[in-house]
Amino acid sequence: MPVLRAFLAVWFFLASAAGAAGQEAAPVVVEFNELDNATHYRTSRGDCAITWIVYHAELNKGVVKHRSQCPEPLSSQLPLLTAICEAFLDRDRNAPAFRTLFWGGLVPESSPASLEMPLRLALAAYKSPGWDAKNGRPKKGDINGFVKDLANRELIYPELKELFRGFHRIITLATVEKVRVLEARKLPFFDLLRRQGIQAADKLPFDCMAWFSVSAAEGEKIK
């Protein structure tokens, strides 16, 4: 396995999200990774660690990959996300080209993790007249398109909207792949679903690979 050579720089950005007054600012570690030709922006607090990976190859220019291991609610993660976003937008030479945030799965690869977006997606599907809970599929159309439209319509990612609003940008779920569907009884938040009248055998979407598009808000110009 090749030895990874990295150039490490630590910058401290005093940043806090709107509505998160009183929480400590998060230091951001910025590391260039030669192996994947990307800059990693990392920050942490307690049991919560978040990384944004910014690729420099022309093919992936403008794409940022989100990676996290954090059990805290997304609203509590906002100060960390804000610190990373500010560091990236302020320092990275590819920031003006930023157009895509690859979130990965709604269920993070690493645990413990926040499962708010998976819960919101499952609830939204159950309440949607377009979802067939018995068979675990949309009544019409493909499942990827259904989940994308549903997630945007019901806004299962309000914290990301708040994050980018602070930077005069708009974020929208643009692409969905690999939607996962399970019986409600098998989901880790079944107790919460049951309180909403959902039956154990109901089949609901709860996870997918998610790509968000990021653009300047109306009247704003990205420098």
N, CA, C and O of each residue as an XYZ file, in Angstrom:
892
protein
N       0.851     -1.197      0.000
C       0.000      0.000      0.000
C       0.886      1.246      0.000
O       1.776      1.370      0.842
N       0.656      2.158     -0.924
C       1.523      3.335     -1.009
C       1.425      4.184      0.239
O       0.382      4.273      0.887
N       2.553      4.805      0.552
C       2.579      5.701      1.709
C       1.917      7.018      1.328
O       2.271      7.639      0.326
N       0.982      7.421      2.114
C       0.253      8.665      1.841
C       1.050      9.840      2.349
O       1.380      9.925      3.531
N       1.352     10.743      1.445
C       2.031     11.980      1.832
C       0.997     13.095      1.837
O       0.265     13.287      0.866
N       0.948     13.805      2.913
C      -0.056     14.862      3.020
C       0.577     16.103      3.589
O       1.488     16.034      4.414
N       0.095     17.221      3.146
C       0.535     18.505      3.655
C      -0.578     19.034      4.538
O      -1.700     19.260      4.086
N      -0.251     19.225      5.789
C      -1.266     19.552      6.776
C      -1.192     21.012      7.163
O      -0.126     21.540      7.480
N      -2.339     21.647      7.130
C      -2.432     23.041      7.588
C      -3.648     23.147      8.473
O      -4.700     22.593      8.156
N      -3.518     23.850      9.577
C      -4.636     24.019     10.490
C      -5.006     25.494     10.538
O      -4.181     26.348     10.864
N      -6.231     25.771     10.216
C      -6.737     27.132     10.276
C      -7.921     27.138     11.217
O      -8.683     26.172     11.257
N      -8.088     28.187     11.960
C      -9.201     28.291     12.882
C     -10.183     29.327     12.367
O      -9.848     30.497     12.187
N     -11.389     28.873     12.138
C     -12.424     29.744     11.618
C     -13.500     29.881     12.689
O     -14.084     28.888     13.123
N     -13.757     31.105     13.108
C     -14.802     31.339     14.084
C     -16.106     31.450     13.328
O     -16.399     32.464     12.695
N     -16.889     30.370     13.410
C     -18.141     30.337     12.663
C     -19.208     29.669     13.498
O     -18.935     28.724     14.238
N     -20.411     30.159     13.378
C     -21.543     29.518     14.050
C     -22.762     29.648     13.169
O     -22.916     30.627     12.438
N     -23.632     28.650     13.243
C     -24.808     28.657     12.389
C     -25.879     29.558     12.983
O     -25.897     29.821     14.185
N     -26.777     30.027     12.107
C     -27.894     30.835     12.586
C     -28.719     29.997     13.544
O     -29.025     28.839     13.260
N     -29.078     30.579     14.673
C     -29.864     29.855     15.659
C     -29.028     28.983     16.560
O     -29.580     28.276     17.402
N     -27.703     29.005     16.416
C     -26.857     28.147     17.239
C     -25.993     28.987     18.169
O     -24.892     28.580     18.539
N     -26.489     30.146     18.541
C     -25.732     31.037     19.411
C     -25.406     30.347     20.720
O     -26.219     29.604     21.269
N     -24.194     30.605     21.214
C     -23.807     30.027     22.499
C     -22.981     28.772     22.354
O     -22.352     28.343     23.321
N     -22.960     28.161     21.165
C     -22.136     26.982     20.966
C     -20.732     27.407     20.545
O     -20.555     28.406     19.848
N     -19.754     26.647     20.971
C     -18.364     26.996     20.688
C     -18.065     26.887     19.195
O     -18.594     26.015     18.505
N     -17.217     27.778     18.713
C     -16.787     27.712     17.326
C     -15.944     26.461     17.109
O     -15.310     25.956     18.036
N     -15.948     25.969     15.872
C     -15.260     24.717     15.573
C     -13.988     24.973     14.778
O     -14.037     25.646     13.749
N     -12.831     24.444     15.237
C     -11.606     24.543     14.435
C     -11.690     23.603     13.238
O     -12.239     22.506     13.343
N     -11.152     24.027     12.111
C     -11.183     23.227     10.890
C      -9.755     22.850     10.494
O      -8.888     23.713     10.362
N      -9.531     21.573     10.311
C      -8.238     21.076      9.825
C      -8.340     20.901      8.316
O      -9.258     20.248      7.820
N      -7.397     21.484      7.594
C      -7.393     21.418      6.132
C      -6.179     20.609      5.690
O      -5.042     20.972      5.988
N      -6.425     19.517      4.981
C      -5.357     18.587      4.617
C      -5.435     18.245      3.135
O      -6.481     17.815      2.649
N      -4.336     18.432      2.417
C      -4.303     18.009      1.020
C      -3.868     16.551      0.937
O      -2.826     16.172      1.470
N      -4.678     15.741      0.265
C      -4.415     14.314      0.122
C      -3.969     14.043     -1.316
O      -4.765     14.134     -2.251
N      -2.703     13.715     -1.477
C      -2.165     13.488     -2.822
C      -2.741     12.233     -3.464
O      -2.856     12.161     -4.687
N      -3.102     11.247     -2.655
C      -3.571      9.973     -3.190
C      -4.838     10.145     -4.015
O      -4.962      9.559     -5.091
N      -5.780     10.944     -3.517
C      -7.014     11.154     -4.278
C      -7.118     12.557     -4.864
O      -8.176     12.959     -5.349
N      -6.005     13.305     -4.817
C      -5.957     14.649     -5.393
C      -7.135     15.477     -4.893
O      -7.919     16.015     -5.675
N      -7.237     15.561     -3.586
C      -8.367     16.257     -2.982
C      -7.928     16.931     -1.692
O      -6.967     16.509     -1.048
N      -8.640     17.974     -1.330
C      -8.423     18.635     -0.048
C      -9.518     18.204      0.916
O     -10.704     18.240      0.587
N      -9.101     17.793      2.117
C     -10.041     17.357      3.139
C     -10.202     18.469      4.183
O      -9.221     18.965      4.737
N     -11.438     18.842      4.434
C     -11.756     19.818      5.475
C     -12.427     19.056      6.613
O     -13.510     18.498      6.441
N     -11.781     19.035      7.768
C     -12.269     18.213      8.876
C     -12.485     19.062     10.124
O     -11.708     19.967     10.431
N     -13.560     18.742     10.829
C     -13.799     19.371     12.120
C     -14.528     18.387     13.018
O     -15.163     17.447     12.541
N     -14.430     18.609     14.316
C     -15.065     17.684     15.260
C     -15.401     18.398     16.563
O     -14.849     19.448     16.891
N     -16.321     17.788     17.282
C     -16.683     18.261     18.615
C     -17.299     17.087     19.359
O     -18.318     16.544     18.934
N     -16.687     16.697     20.463
C     -17.198     15.552     21.206
C     -17.187     14.296     20.353
O     -16.154     13.920     19.799
N     -18.349     13.643     20.250
C     -18.460     12.412     19.462
C     -18.769     12.682     17.995
O     -19.002     11.750     17.225
N     -18.772     13.945     17.609
C     -19.191     14.329     16.264
C     -17.985     14.720     15.410
O     -17.195     15.582     15.796
N     -17.849     14.075     14.240
C     -16.760     14.397     13.318
C     -17.328     14.493     11.908
O     -18.068     13.614     11.464
N     -16.975     15.566     11.210
C     -17.475     15.800      9.855
C     -16.311     16.149      8.942
O     -15.417     16.905      9.321
N     -16.329     15.593      7.740
C     -15.305     15.884      6.730
C     -15.967     16.227      5.407
O     -16.924     15.573      4.991
N     -15.451     17.259      4.750
C     -15.806     17.535      3.358
C     -14.573     17.277      2.515
O     -13.488     17.770      2.821
N     -14.741     16.500      1.447
C     -13.657     16.172      0.545
C     -13.873     16.919     -0.767
O     -14.876     16.723     -1.453
N     -12.921     17.769     -1.099
C     -13.029     18.624     -2.287
C     -12.059     18.113     -3.345
O     -10.843     18.189     -3.167
N     -12.590     17.596     -4.437
C     -11.761     17.005     -5.478
C     -11.237     18.071     -6.440
O     -11.925     19.043     -6.749
N      -9.994     17.865     -6.909
C      -9.363     18.835     -7.788
C      -9.225     18.357     -9.237
O      -8.952     19.168    -10.121
N      -9.408     17.069     -9.495
C      -9.348     16.572    -10.869
C     -10.446     17.235    -11.691
O     -11.535     17.501    -11.181
N     -10.163     17.496    -12.944
C     -11.106     18.223    -13.801
C     -12.459     17.524    -13.867
O     -13.497     18.186    -13.893
N     -12.459     16.184    -13.895
C     -13.703     15.425    -13.993
C     -14.629     15.690    -12.818
O     -15.846     15.758    -12.989
N     -14.061     15.841    -11.621
C     -14.868     16.034    -10.410
C     -14.802     17.459     -9.871
O     -15.210     17.718     -8.738
N     -14.296     18.364    -10.666
C     -14.191     19.751    -10.217
C     -15.580     20.305     -9.902
O     -16.509     20.171    -10.699
N     -15.706     20.922     -8.741
C     -16.994     21.463     -8.317
C     -17.797     20.517     -7.450
O     -18.888     20.859     -6.993
N     -17.251     19.303     -7.216
C     -17.946     18.302     -6.404
C     -17.311     18.225     -5.016
O     -16.090     18.142     -4.883
N     -18.143     18.254     -4.004
C     -17.703     18.102     -2.619
C     -18.410     16.879     -2.029
O     -19.627     16.736     -2.143
N     -17.630     16.007     -1.402
C     -18.197     14.812     -0.773
C     -18.288     15.012      0.736
O     -17.310     15.383      1.386
N     -19.463     14.764      1.277
C     -19.710     14.875      2.718
C     -19.504     13.515      3.374
O     -19.945     12.489      2.856
N     -18.825     13.521      4.526
C     -18.646     12.291      5.296
C     -18.766     12.644      6.775
O     -18.175     13.625      7.226
N     -19.514     11.866      7.521
C     -19.709     12.213      8.932
C     -19.848     10.978      9.805
O     -20.223      9.895      9.355
N     -19.530     11.188     11.065
C     -19.794     10.209     12.116
C     -20.265     11.037     13.296
O     -19.460     11.570     14.059
N     -21.591     11.138     13.438
C     -22.136     12.080     14.406
C     -23.531     11.669     14.841
O     -24.436     11.591     14.010
N     -23.724     11.403     16.130
C     -25.050     11.020     16.619
C     -25.950     12.215     16.922
O     -27.134     12.036     17.206
N     -25.407     13.429     16.867
C     -26.182     14.612     17.226
C     -27.223     14.933     16.161
O     -27.040     14.579     14.996
N     -28.312     15.598     16.542
C     -29.297     16.049     15.551
C     -28.633     16.966     14.535
O     -27.641     17.628     14.841
N     -29.170     17.002     13.351
C     -28.583     17.832     12.301
C     -28.551     19.305     12.691
O     -27.634     20.031     12.306
N     -29.547     19.747     13.453
C     -29.547     21.145     13.891
C     -28.348     21.443     14.780
O     -27.816     22.552     14.753
N     -27.918     20.458     15.569
C     -26.750     20.644     16.428
C     -25.447     20.533     15.649
O     -24.403     20.991     16.115
N     -25.501     19.934     14.477
C     -24.311     19.828     13.632
C     -24.055     21.102     12.824
O     -22.989     21.255     12.227
N     -25.022     22.007     12.803
C     -24.898     23.195     11.966
C     -23.637     24.021     12.244
O     -23.015     24.485     11.288
N     -23.225     24.230     13.503
C     -21.986     24.977     13.715
C     -20.774     24.317     13.062
O     -19.903     25.012     12.540
N     -20.707     22.988     13.082
C     -19.600     22.282     12.445
C     -19.687     22.407     10.925
O     -18.687     22.670     10.257
N     -20.884     22.217     10.390
C     -21.071     22.333      8.951
C     -20.779     23.752      8.467
O     -20.205     23.948      7.395
N     -21.177     24.727      9.262
C     -20.935     26.118      8.897
C     -19.442     26.421      8.884
O     -18.952     27.109      7.988
N     -18.721     25.909      9.874
C     -17.276     26.132      9.940
C     -16.573     25.538      8.722
O     -15.705     26.176      8.126
N     -16.951     24.317      8.357
C     -16.353     23.670      7.197
C     -16.697     24.420      5.917
O     -15.827     24.676      5.084
N     -17.959     24.767      5.769
C     -18.396     25.455      4.555
C     -17.691     26.805      4.413
O     -17.273     27.181      3.317
N     -17.564     27.528      5.521
C     -16.891     28.824      5.480
C     -15.420     28.663      5.108
O     -14.885     29.426      4.304
N     -14.775     27.663      5.703
C     -13.362     27.424      5.394
C     -13.173     27.093      3.920
O     -12.272     27.614      3.262
N     -14.025     26.229      3.418
C     -13.946     25.833      2.011
C     -14.196     27.012      1.079
O     -13.407     27.262      0.168
N     -15.282     27.731      1.299
C     -15.627     28.828      0.402
C     -14.617     29.967      0.473
O     -14.398     30.675     -0.509
N     -14.001     30.140      1.646
C     -13.065     31.239      1.835
C     -11.670     30.929      1.305
O     -10.958     31.837      0.876
N     -11.268     29.652      1.329
C      -9.872     29.301      1.076
C      -9.615     28.475     -0.182
O      -8.523     28.531     -0.747
N     -10.611     27.711     -0.622
C     -10.326     26.726     -1.662
C     -10.372     27.355     -3.052
O     -11.291     28.105     -3.378
N      -9.363     27.037     -3.866
C      -9.283     27.627     -5.206
C     -10.408     27.135     -6.108
O     -10.722     27.776     -7.111
N     -11.020     25.998     -5.758
C     -12.117     25.474     -6.564
C     -13.496     25.883     -6.039
O     -14.515     25.456     -6.583
N     -13.535     26.691     -5.004
C     -14.810     27.102     -4.428
C     -15.743     27.767     -5.447
O     -16.943     27.494     -5.424
N     -15.239     28.630     -6.341
C     -16.153     29.248     -7.310
C     -16.863     28.242     -8.223
O     -17.922     28.538     -8.777
N     -16.269     27.051     -8.375
C     -16.865     26.030     -9.250
C     -17.818     25.104     -8.499
O     -18.425     24.224     -9.109
N     -17.959     25.286     -7.192
C     -18.777     24.401     -6.357
C     -20.210     24.343     -6.872
O     -20.901     25.359     -6.940
N     -20.643     23.142     -7.231
C     -21.990     22.978     -7.774
C     -22.718     21.750     -7.229
O     -23.941     21.655     -7.329
N     -21.955     20.798     -6.645
C     -22.563     19.537     -6.209
C     -22.055     19.135     -4.836
O     -20.849     19.105     -4.593
N     -22.985     18.827     -3.939
C     -22.646     18.245     -2.644
C     -23.114     16.795     -2.655
O     -24.312     16.516     -2.648
N     -22.146     15.874     -2.672
C     -22.479     14.454     -2.626
C     -22.579     14.051     -1.167
O     -21.568     13.964     -0.470
N     -23.791     13.806     -0.708
C     -24.042     13.494      0.690
C     -23.723     12.051      1.022
O     -23.542     11.702      2.189
N     -23.652     11.215      0.004
C     -23.535      9.784      0.272
C     -24.913      9.246      0.595
O     -25.913      9.751      0.085
N     -24.976      8.228      1.436
C     -26.268      7.682      1.830
C     -26.942      8.536      2.887
O     -26.275      9.181      3.696
N     -28.267      8.537      2.875
C     -28.980      9.227      3.962
C     -28.653      8.562      5.294
O     -28.596      9.225      6.330
N     -28.438      7.251      5.260
C     -27.918      6.537      6.422
C     -26.398      6.560      6.308
O     -25.849      5.913      5.416
N     -25.704      7.280      7.180
C     -24.246      7.387      7.063
C     -23.551      6.034      7.157
O     -24.052      5.099      7.780
N     -22.378      5.955      6.520
C     -21.605      4.711      6.556
C     -21.114      4.393      7.960
O     -21.049      3.228      8.351
N     -20.766      5.434      8.722
C     -20.205      5.232     10.060
C     -21.255      5.521     11.120
O     -22.089      6.412     10.961
N     -21.205      4.769     12.185
C     -22.107      4.988     13.307
C     -21.273      5.279     14.562
O     -20.105      4.896     14.627
N     -21.862      5.952     15.556
C     -23.257      6.387     15.633
C     -23.547      7.509     14.651
O     -22.644      8.230     14.227
N     -24.824      7.649     14.292
C     -25.172      8.627     13.272
C     -26.578      9.163     13.489
O     -27.421      8.518     14.112
N     -26.807     10.349     12.963
C     -28.140     10.930     12.957
C     -28.977     10.253     11.875
O     -28.509     10.061     10.753
N     -30.202      9.896     12.208
C     -31.088      9.228     11.250
C     -32.333     10.069     10.971
O     -33.393      9.528     10.657
N     -32.204     11.366     11.082
C     -33.364     12.245     10.876
C     -33.868     12.204      9.442
O     -35.071     12.073      9.214
N     -32.969     12.313      8.476
C     -33.427     12.305      7.084
C     -34.045     10.961      6.691
O     -35.071     10.961      6.011
N     -33.473      9.807      7.086
C     -34.151      8.541      6.811
C     -35.549      8.465      7.438
O     -36.485      7.971      6.810
N     -35.687      8.952      8.669
C     -36.993      8.951      9.330
C     -37.973      9.839      8.572
O     -39.114      9.443      8.333
N     -37.535     11.035      8.195
C     -38.410     11.958      7.471
C     -38.839     11.372      6.134
O     -39.990     11.525      5.726
N     -37.915     10.702      5.451
C     -38.256     10.100      4.162
C     -39.300      9.000      4.330
O     -40.265      8.934      3.569
N     -39.110      8.148      5.312
C     -40.066      7.059      5.544
C     -41.451      7.605      5.881
O     -42.454      7.112      5.365
N     -41.512      8.605      6.731
C     -42.803      9.206      7.101
C     -43.467      9.876      5.898
O     -44.675      9.754      5.694
N     -42.663     10.579      5.111
C     -43.214     11.270      3.940
C     -43.789     10.274      2.937
O     -44.843     10.520      2.350
N     -43.099      9.149      2.738
C     -43.592      8.136      1.803
C     -44.896      7.532      2.304
O     -45.831      7.336      1.527
N     -44.961      7.237      3.597
C     -46.170      6.645      4.168
C     -47.378      7.561      3.965
O     -48.483      7.094      3.691
N     -47.157      8.855      4.102
C     -48.251      9.830      3.984
C     -48.573     10.186      2.537
O     -49.597     10.811      2.262
N     -47.703      9.792      1.619
C     -47.897     10.148      0.217
C     -48.919      9.225     -0.452
O     -48.814      8.004     -0.334
N     -49.900      9.789     -1.148
C     -50.861      8.947     -1.880
C     -50.212      8.219     -3.057
O     -50.804      7.308     -3.635
N     -48.999      8.626     -3.406
C     -48.322      7.985     -4.524
C     -47.481      6.784     -4.149
O     -46.885      6.152     -5.022
N     -47.420      6.450     -2.848
C     -46.586      5.329     -2.400
C     -47.439      4.115     -2.044
O     -48.432      4.246     -1.328
N     -47.069      2.959     -2.528
C     -47.722      1.690     -2.232
C     -46.962      1.019     -1.092
O     -45.940      0.370     -1.316
N     -47.468      1.179      0.132
C     -46.774      0.655      1.311
C     -46.851     -0.864      1.390
O     -46.006     -1.492      2.030
N     -47.839     -1.457      0.758
C     -47.955     -2.910      0.790
C     -46.849     -3.566     -0.027
O     -46.254     -4.554      0.403
N     -46.577     -3.012     -1.207
C     -45.591     -3.607     -2.100
C     -44.237     -2.909     -2.058
O     -43.267     -3.389     -2.645
N     -44.171     -1.772     -1.361
C     -42.901     -1.075     -1.208
C     -42.370     -0.435     -2.474
O     -41.193     -0.576     -2.809
N     -43.256      0.278     -3.182
C     -42.844      0.934     -4.425
C     -43.838      2.046     -4.762
O     -44.964      2.053     -4.264
N     -43.415      2.979     -5.608
C     -44.357      4.017     -6.021
C     -45.448      3.423     -6.906
O     -45.223      2.434     -7.603
N     -46.621      4.027     -6.874
C     -47.721      3.526     -7.691
C     -47.491      3.808     -9.170
O     -47.997      3.100    -10.041
N     -46.718      4.859     -9.436
C     -46.373      5.204    -10.808
C     -44.923      5.676    -10.856
O     -44.416      6.248     -9.891
N     -44.267      5.434    -11.979
C     -42.925      5.953    -12.182
C     -41.840      5.146    -11.492
O     -42.113      4.146    -10.829
N     -40.599      5.602    -11.662
C     -39.472      4.895    -11.058
C     -39.236      5.377     -9.640
O     -39.579      6.506     -9.291
N     -38.655      4.525     -8.836
C     -38.507      4.811     -7.415
C     -37.507      5.932     -7.151
O     -37.691      6.705     -6.210
N     -36.449      6.038     -7.964
C     -35.472      7.104     -7.751
C     -36.104      8.479     -7.953
O     -35.918      9.381     -7.135
N     -36.839      8.631     -9.029
C     -37.510      9.893     -9.296
C     -38.557     10.217     -8.260
O     -38.716     11.373     -7.866
N     -39.282      9.188     -7.811
C     -40.305      9.398     -6.791
C     -39.690      9.923     -5.502
O     -40.180     10.893     -4.924
N     -38.611      9.280     -5.054
C     -37.970      9.671     -3.797
C     -37.376     11.076     -3.907
O     -37.478     11.870     -2.972
N     -36.756     11.381     -5.047
C     -36.194     12.725     -5.227
C     -37.279     13.788     -5.124
O     -37.130     14.768     -4.394
N     -38.365     13.593     -5.852
C     -39.446     14.585     -5.840
C     -40.082     14.688     -4.460
O     -40.400     15.784     -3.998
N     -40.268     13.554     -3.807
C     -40.875     13.544     -2.478
C     -39.985     14.261     -1.471
O     -40.473     15.056     -0.667
N     -38.685     13.989     -1.508
C     -37.745     14.606     -0.561
C     -37.699     16.116     -0.735
O     -37.586     16.850      0.247
N     -37.787     16.585     -1.972
C     -37.794     18.025     -2.222
C     -39.120     18.656     -1.815
O     -39.152     19.730     -1.216
N     -40.192     17.987     -2.141
C     -41.527     18.533     -1.832
C     -41.754     18.628     -0.321
O     -42.277     19.626      0.173
N     -41.357     17.588      0.401
C     -41.554     17.555      1.847
C     -40.361     18.111      2.608
O     -40.383     18.182      3.837
N     -39.334     18.499      1.892
C     -38.114     19.114      2.431
C     -37.579     18.339      3.641
O     -37.690     18.781      4.785
N     -37.005     17.187      3.355
C     -36.469     16.353      4.437
C     -35.080     16.821      4.874
O     -34.458     16.203      5.738
N     -34.591     17.922      4.271
C     -33.244     18.414      4.604
C     -33.268     19.909      4.959
O     -32.487     20.670      4.388
N     -34.130     20.354      5.876
C     -34.222     21.781      6.200
C     -32.934     22.362      6.776
O     -32.652     23.546      6.592
N     -32.155     21.540      7.468
C     -30.901     22.037      8.041
C     -29.901     22.426      6.948
O     -29.136     23.375      7.114
N     -29.909     21.693      5.835
C     -29.015     22.047      4.733
C     -29.482     23.328      4.052
O     -28.664     24.137      3.613
N     -30.785     23.510      3.966
C     -31.315     24.774      3.442
C     -30.830     25.933      4.311
O     -30.398     26.967      3.801
N     -30.906     25.748      5.621
C     -30.472     26.801      6.541
C     -28.972     27.049      6.414
O     -28.529     28.198      6.415
N     -28.200     25.986      6.305
C     -26.757     26.121      6.166
C     -26.395     27.002      4.973
O     -25.656     27.977      5.113
N     -26.920     26.653      3.801
C     -26.519     27.365      2.591
C     -27.181     28.726      2.452
O     -26.676     29.592      1.738
N     -28.299     28.919      3.122
C     -28.905     30.248      3.131
C     -27.953     31.269      3.729
O     -27.910     32.422      3.301
N     -27.182     30.829      4.733
C     -26.218     31.712      5.363
C     -25.081     32.115      4.451
O     -24.368     33.079      4.731
N     -24.902     31.375      3.347
C     -23.860     31.693      2.376
C     -24.462     32.160      1.048
O     -23.798     32.149      0.012
N     -25.730     32.570      1.100
C     -26.432     33.111     -0.067
C     -26.469     32.114     -1.217
O     -26.279     32.467     -2.381
N     -26.721     30.851     -0.855
C     -26.817     29.797     -1.853
C     -28.085     28.977     -1.656
O     -28.673     28.951     -0.574
N     -28.483     28.318     -2.718
C     -29.662     27.462     -2.715
C     -29.212     26.023     -2.914
O     -28.357     25.744     -3.755
N     -29.790     25.108     -2.137
C     -29.462     23.694     -2.280
C     -30.740     22.915     -2.579
O     -31.786     23.151     -1.975
N     -30.632     21.987     -3.522
C     -31.769     21.179     -3.941
C     -31.304     19.755     -4.205
O     -30.243     19.545     -4.793
N     -32.089     18.780     -3.775
C     -31.756     17.390     -4.076
C     -31.921     17.177     -5.578
O     -33.021     17.320     -6.111
N     -30.833     16.836     -6.254
C     -30.837     16.768     -7.717
C     -30.887     15.348     -8.259
O     -31.533     15.095     -9.276
N     -30.208     14.414     -7.586
C     -30.121     13.046     -8.081
C     -30.203     12.057     -6.932
O     -29.609     12.257     -5.872
N     -30.948     10.990     -7.162
C     -31.107      9.925     -6.165
C     -30.824      8.590     -6.845
O     -31.273      8.351     -7.966
N     -30.085      7.727     -6.168
C     -29.822      6.379     -6.665
C     -29.868      5.385     -5.501
O     -29.741      5.758     -4.335
N     -30.051      4.129     -5.849
C     -29.957      3.014     -4.895
C     -30.879      3.203     -3.688
O     -30.438      3.118     -2.542
N     -32.136      3.454     -3.950
C     -33.117      3.592     -2.871
C     -33.287      2.251     -2.161
O     -33.443      1.207     -2.795
N     -33.252      2.307     -0.850
C     -33.441      1.096     -0.033
C     -34.818      1.133      0.619
O     -35.251      2.164      1.134
N     -35.493     -0.006      0.587
C     -36.841     -0.141      1.151
C     -36.839     -1.322      2.112
O     -36.308     -2.388      1.803
N     -37.439     -1.118      3.284
C     -37.567     -2.200      4.268
C     -38.943     -2.154      4.928
O     -39.621     -1.127      4.928
N     -39.330     -3.286      5.482
C     -40.520     -3.283      6.329
C     -40.261     -2.398      7.532
O     -39.152     -2.368      8.065
N     -41.273     -1.686      7.952
C     -41.116     -0.725      9.044
C     -40.553     -1.370     10.304
O     -39.778     -0.743     11.025
N     -40.929     -2.603     10.574
C     -40.465     -3.287     11.789
C     -38.946     -3.435     11.829
O     -38.365     -3.580     12.905
N     -38.301     -3.401     10.667
C     -36.862     -3.612     10.584
C     -36.067     -2.304     10.667
O     -34.836     -2.323     10.683
N     -36.761     -1.189     10.717
C     -36.074      0.102     10.762
C     -35.743      0.479     12.200
O     -36.530      0.193     13.102
N     -34.603      1.112     12.435
C     -34.165      1.412     13.807
C     -35.061      2.421     14.526
O     -34.980      2.558     15.746
N     -35.909      3.124     13.784
C     -36.793      4.118     14.393
C     -38.258      3.678     14.300
O     -39.158      4.513     14.211
N     -38.491      2.355     14.323
C     -39.855      1.853     14.177
C     -40.786      2.375     15.271
O     -41.959      2.632     15.005
N     -40.291      2.533     16.478
C     -41.144      3.039     17.552
C     -41.729      4.402     17.201
O     -42.890      4.681     17.500
N     -40.926      5.245     16.568
C     -41.416      6.563     16.155
C     -42.416      6.440     15.011
O     -43.397      7.183     14.962
N     -42.175      5.512     14.097
C     -43.103      5.297     12.996
C     -44.443      4.765     13.493
O     -45.501      5.176     13.016
N     -44.387      3.864     14.438
C     -45.610      3.242     14.959
C     -46.529      4.274     15.594
O     -47.751      4.143     15.531
N     -45.945      5.296     16.204
C     -46.752      6.349     16.818
C     -47.541      7.150     15.783
O     -48.518      7.824     16.108
N     -47.092      7.060     14.526
C     -47.784      7.756     13.442
C     -48.781      6.847     12.719
O     -49.316      7.206     11.670
N     -49.018      5.675     13.290
C     -49.990      4.757     12.711
C     -49.432      3.796     11.689
O     -50.190      3.078     11.037
N     -48.121      3.768     11.536
C     -47.495      2.887     10.552
C     -47.444      1.461     11.087
O     -47.074      1.230     12.238
N     -47.819      0.509     10.238
C     -47.848     -0.888     10.634
C     -46.493     -1.552     10.406
O     -45.702     -1.116      9.569
N     -46.242     -2.615     11.168
C     -44.943     -3.292     11.111
C     -44.616     -3.797      9.712
O     -43.451     -3.804      9.315
N     -45.630     -4.219      8.962
C     -45.398     -4.803      7.643
C     -45.335     -3.765      6.523
O     -45.023     -4.116      5.385
N     -45.618     -2.520      6.812
C     -45.558     -1.483      5.781
C     -44.126     -1.358      5.255
O     -43.176     -1.309      6.036
N     -43.979     -1.308      3.948
C     -42.655     -1.219      3.334
C     -42.401      0.231      2.907
O     -43.162      0.818      2.138
N     -41.304      0.785      3.435
C     -41.045      2.210      3.248
C     -39.610      2.477      2.797
O     -38.690      1.767      3.202
N     -39.416      3.498      1.960
C     -38.046      3.908      1.607
C     -37.448      4.675      2.784
O     -38.139      5.436      3.462
N     -36.160      4.462      3.014
C     -35.522      5.132      4.141
C     -34.091      5.580      3.831
O     -33.502      6.355      4.585
N     -33.540      5.095      2.730
C     -32.147      5.415      2.430
C     -31.954      5.486      0.922
O     -32.677      4.850      0.155
N     -30.966      6.271      0.515
C     -30.594      6.366     -0.889
C     -29.267      7.105     -0.967
O     -28.843      7.729      0.005
N     -28.622      7.037     -2.101
C     -27.463      7.875     -2.378
C     -27.986      9.216     -2.880
O     -28.846      9.263     -3.759
N     -27.466     10.301     -2.321
C     -28.055     11.612     -2.593
C     -27.011     12.614     -3.079
O     -25.975     12.811     -2.443
N     -27.301     13.238     -4.214
C     -26.490     14.325     -4.757
C     -27.325     15.604     -4.722
O     -28.432     15.637     -5.259
N     -26.799     16.654     -4.093
C     -27.482     17.936     -4.029
C     -26.821     18.927     -4.983
O     -25.595     18.966     -5.091
N     -27.619     19.716     -5.664
C     -27.081     20.803     -6.473
C     -27.038     22.068     -5.624
O     -27.941     22.325     -4.828
N     -25.983     22.850     -5.800
C     -25.793     24.082     -5.040
C     -25.580     25.220     -6.033
O     -24.745     25.120     -6.932
N     -26.332     26.288     -5.867
C     -26.217     27.424     -6.781
C     -26.414     28.727     -6.011
O     -26.869     28.726     -4.868
N     -26.066     29.824     -6.651
C     -26.219     31.125     -6.017
C     -27.687     31.468     -5.876
O     -28.495     31.170     -6.756
N     -28.029     32.107     -4.749
C     -29.391     32.578     -4.564
C     -29.695     33.669     -5.578
O     -28.787     34.291     -6.127
N     -30.978     33.894     -5.820
C     -31.380     34.907     -6.797
C     -30.808     36.274     -6.423
O     -30.912     36.731     -5.285
N     -30.213     36.894     -7.407
C     -29.623     38.216     -7.164
C     -28.228     38.173     -6.606
O     -27.604     39.218     -6.420
N     -27.711     36.961     -6.327
C     -26.363     36.816     -5.799
C     -25.408     36.339     -6.881
O     -25.810     35.641     -7.812
N     -24.161     36.714     -6.756
C     -23.138     36.290     -7.696
C     -22.015     35.606     -6.932
O     -21.450     36.176     -5.999
N     -21.697     34.386     -7.335
C     -20.622     33.638     -6.682
C     -19.288     34.134     -7.210
O     -19.043     34.140     -8.417
N     -18.424     34.553     -6.279
C     -17.120     35.087     -6.659
C     -16.107     33.968     -6.867
O     -14.950     34.235     -7.192
